[in-house]
Amino acid sequence: MSGIIAQNVGRTSGLVKAAGGGKVLQAFYASSANQYYTATNGTSASDVTDLTQVITPSSSSNKILLIWTHWINIARCDLISASSFVCDFRRAIDGGATTDGLMATAASSQQYSHQYDGRSSGDLPKYYKPVITKQLLDDPQTTSEITYTCMFGKYSWGAPTDDGESGVENGHLTTMEIEG
C-alpha cells in the first residue's frame, strides 16, 4: 500500500476518526471603506468602530472564528528609527469581562502585524501599505452575547523625525460560530 488510507477502510480499522464538530453554525460579514489613522505612538490601541460584530454562541463549548482583512499604512520613519503596527481584537461579553488584545493574550506577547525598519541607507518609500489578514479562533466559553471589535496600534522606536500617521483602511470582518 502506498501509505494512503482510504476513508472507509481507515474508519472501520480505527486509523481515521469520523469528523466531529467544526460545523459552521452562524456567520456574519461586515465591510468598511473608512480610514482610521493615528499619529500617537504608545501602548494603547485604537478601535475600528465600524468593524464591530455581535454574536451569541449557541453553546459554551463552541468557538468563534474571526477573520479580518484590510490595508495598513505605516508611515515612513527616518533612517535611524523603525515602526511596528499591531492589529488585534477586543471581546466584550454582555454582563461579563472585556478583553483587549485577544491575539496578544493567546500568544502571551504583543503581536506585531508588520514592522517597517527605516534604519538603512538609500531612498525609502513614504508609506509601506500591504494587505494583511488576521485570524483568531476564540474560545469565549459563554452563551452570552459577545461584541468583537477590531483594534490597531502604532509603535515606533529609535528617534523618528518623519513618523506620520499610520492606520488601517478598507477592511472586512468575518465572524463565524464553529461547533466545538
C-alpha positions as CSV (number, residue, x, y, z in Angstrom):
1,M,0.0,0.0,0.0
2,S,1.3,3.5,-0.8
3,G,0.6,5.0,2.7
4,I,-2.7,6.5,1.7
5,I,-5.6,5.2,3.9
6,A,-8.9,5.2,2.2
7,Q,-11.6,6.9,4.3
8,N,-13.9,3.9,4.6
9,V,-11.1,1.4,5.4
10,G,-9.5,3.9,7.8
11,R,-12.7,4.4,9.8
12,T,-13.5,0.7,10.2
13,S,-10.0,-0.1,11.3
14,G,-9.9,2.8,13.7
15,L,-7.0,4.6,11.9
16,V,-9.1,7.5,10.9
17,K,-11.7,9.1,13.2
18,A,-15.0,10.3,11.9
19,A,-15.1,14.0,11.7
20,G,-16.9,15.7,14.5
21,G,-17.5,19.3,15.3
22,G,-16.2,22.1,13.2
23,K,-19.6,22.8,11.6
24,V,-20.3,26.5,10.9
25,L,-23.4,27.4,12.9
26,Q,-23.7,31.1,12.0
27,A,-21.6,33.6,10.1
28,F,-21.6,37.3,9.8
29,Y,-19.7,39.7,7.5
30,A,-19.0,43.5,7.8
31,S,-17.2,45.7,5.4
32,S,-15.8,49.2,5.8
33,A,-14.3,51.7,3.3
34,N,-13.4,54.1,6.1
35,Q,-9.8,55.0,7.1
36,Y,-8.6,55.1,10.7
37,Y,-5.3,56.7,11.4
38,T,-3.2,57.7,14.4
39,A,0.0,59.6,14.9
40,T,0.0,58.5,18.6
41,N,2.8,56.2,19.5
42,G,2.4,54.0,22.5
43,T,0.9,51.0,24.2
44,S,-2.8,51.7,23.7
45,A,-4.8,50.6,20.6
46,S,-7.5,52.4,18.7
47,D,-10.8,50.9,17.7
48,V,-12.0,50.4,14.1
49,T,-15.6,51.3,15.2
50,D,-17.4,50.2,12.0
51,L,-15.8,46.7,12.1
52,T,-17.6,45.6,15.2
53,Q,-19.8,42.5,15.2
54,V,-22.2,41.0,17.8
55,I,-22.7,37.2,18.0
56,T,-24.4,35.0,20.6
57,P,-22.9,31.4,20.7
58,S,-25.5,28.6,20.9
59,S,-23.2,26.6,23.2
60,S,-20.4,27.5,25.6
61,S,-18.2,24.8,24.1
62,N,-18.4,26.4,20.6
63,K,-15.5,28.6,19.2
64,I,-15.7,31.9,17.4
65,L,-13.5,32.3,14.2
66,L,-12.6,35.9,13.4
67,I,-11.0,36.8,10.0
68,W,-10.1,40.5,9.4
69,T,-8.6,41.5,6.1
70,H,-7.5,45.1,5.5
71,W,-4.9,47.5,4.2
72,I,-2.5,49.0,6.6
73,N,-0.5,52.2,6.1
74,I,2.7,52.5,8.0
75,A,4.2,56.0,7.8
76,R,7.9,56.1,6.9
77,C,10.4,56.5,9.6
78,D,13.7,58.3,9.2
79,L,16.9,56.5,8.7
80,I,17.5,55.9,12.5
81,S,14.2,54.5,13.6
82,A,11.6,51.9,12.9
83,S,7.8,51.4,13.3
84,S,5.7,48.4,14.1
85,F,2.0,48.1,13.5
86,V,-0.4,45.9,15.6
87,C,-3.8,44.6,14.6
88,D,-5.8,42.7,17.2
89,F,-9.3,42.1,18.6
90,R,-11.4,43.1,21.6
91,R,-14.0,40.8,23.1
92,A,-16.8,42.2,25.3
93,I,-19.1,39.6,26.9
94,D,-22.5,41.0,27.8
95,G,-22.6,41.1,31.6
96,G,-19.0,39.8,31.8
97,A,-15.4,40.6,31.1
98,T,-13.9,42.8,28.3
99,T,-10.6,41.6,27.0
100,D,-8.4,43.7,24.7
101,G,-5.7,42.2,22.6
102,L,-7.0,38.7,22.2
103,M,-4.2,37.7,19.8
104,A,-1.5,39.1,22.2
105,T,-3.2,37.3,25.1
106,A,-3.3,34.0,23.2
107,A,0.4,34.3,22.4
108,S,1.4,35.8,25.7
109,S,3.1,38.7,23.9
110,Q,2.5,41.7,21.7
111,Q,1.7,40.5,18.1
112,Y,3.1,42.9,15.5
113,S,1.4,42.6,12.2
114,H,4.2,44.4,10.3
115,Q,7.4,46.1,11.0
116,Y,8.9,48.8,8.8
117,D,12.6,49.4,9.6
118,G,14.0,52.6,8.3
119,R,17.4,52.0,9.7
120,S,19.1,51.7,6.3
121,S,20.6,53.8,3.7
122,G,19.0,54.7,0.4
123,D,15.7,56.1,-0.8
124,L,12.8,54.7,1.2
125,P,9.2,54.9,0.2
126,K,7.0,57.3,2.1
127,Y,4.5,54.6,3.1
128,Y,4.5,50.8,3.5
129,K,1.0,49.6,2.5
130,P,0.4,45.9,2.5
131,V,-2.9,44.0,2.7
132,I,-3.0,41.7,5.7
133,T,-5.3,39.1,7.2
134,K,-5.5,38.4,10.9
135,Q,-7.3,35.2,12.0
136,L,-8.2,34.1,15.5
137,L,-10.1,31.1,16.8
138,D,-11.5,32.4,20.1
139,D,-12.8,30.2,22.9
140,P,-15.1,32.5,24.9
141,Q,-16.8,29.7,26.9
142,T,-20.2,31.5,27.1
143,T,-23.6,31.7,25.6
144,S,-24.0,35.4,26.4
145,E,-23.9,38.0,23.6
146,I,-20.3,38.9,22.6
147,T,-19.2,42.1,20.8
148,Y,-16.0,41.8,18.9
149,T,-14.1,45.0,17.8
150,C,-11.1,45.3,15.5
151,M,-8.2,47.3,17.0
152,F,-4.9,48.7,15.8
153,G,-1.9,50.5,17.2
154,K,1.4,52.0,16.1
155,Y,4.7,51.5,18.0
156,S,7.9,53.3,16.9
157,W,11.4,53.2,18.3
158,G,14.6,55.0,17.7
159,A,14.4,58.7,17.0
160,P,11.8,59.2,14.3
161,T,11.7,62.6,12.7
162,D,9.3,61.8,9.9
163,D,6.9,59.5,11.7
164,G,3.5,60.5,10.4
165,E,0.1,58.9,10.8
166,S,-0.3,55.2,10.4
167,G,-3.6,53.3,10.2
168,V,-6.0,50.8,8.6
169,E,-8.5,51.2,5.8
170,N,-10.9,49.2,3.6
171,G,-11.5,46.4,6.0
172,H,-13.6,43.2,6.0
173,L,-14.5,41.3,9.1
174,T,-16.0,37.7,9.0
175,T,-17.2,36.2,12.3
176,M,-18.3,32.5,12.5
177,E,-19.5,30.3,15.3
178,I,-17.9,26.9,15.0
179,E,-19.4,23.9,16.7
180,G,-17.0,22.7,19.3
